[in-house]
């Protein structure tokens, strides 16, 4: 029987090993080699196209950036947060690259978008990024312990209230789903250690949301009677 459509696979006809649409490591059972297999592939392809179009539509032009380096120091995650549709916050894993140097990616993002704030935790693996960022002329907001506890509380509250949306990147989704909390003073924060999933995208996202919610106000300059 075909696991996908529930109908008989006729003896002597071709069939495939059917795998889960979301996790290809999971075997579901035999499936028709023709229409069932092709329809599944077509649906996945169309879903990926819709996701790309949606991400392009929701591309943020004014953002705050959160930076985190993985515990293993093999990746740097840069998350961007900004407002869409009024009170909603859009999260985008703007960069997830090999290495520990965020400067080229931050400069690229500043050229593409209006970056209102760049933030990180100076007691985290990202501490080594503070000096090169500042040397490149990039202002950095270094979060205090109070800021980190506040950032985590605000992130969880916004997430549970359904006010956070994200672009659906696998690394960010996996990090948030696998995220464990730890005590930080009187508050909570993400646990960076001991997980099989790199937590840096989740930490960067949380910091980006905090930086956006607490971004500095715009400075209005009046020239010849016109505000700019």
URRA-V305481 format. One line per field, one symbol per residue. psi: psi as a letter, one per 30 degrees, with the letter a starting at -180 (. if undefined). Layout:
BEGIN
psi=???
END
This chain:
BEGIN
psi=kkfefglkjkkflklljklkffjffkkflllkfceeeeeeeeeeeeeeeeeeeeeeegkkfjlkkkkkklefhflkkjkkklklhcgkkkkkifkjlkagjfeeeeeeefffljjfkklljfglffeffeeeeefggjkkjjkleeeeeeeeeeeeeeeffggkllfgkeeeeeeeefkkllkjbgallkjflgkfkkfeeeeeeeeeeeeefglklkkkkjkhgkk.
END
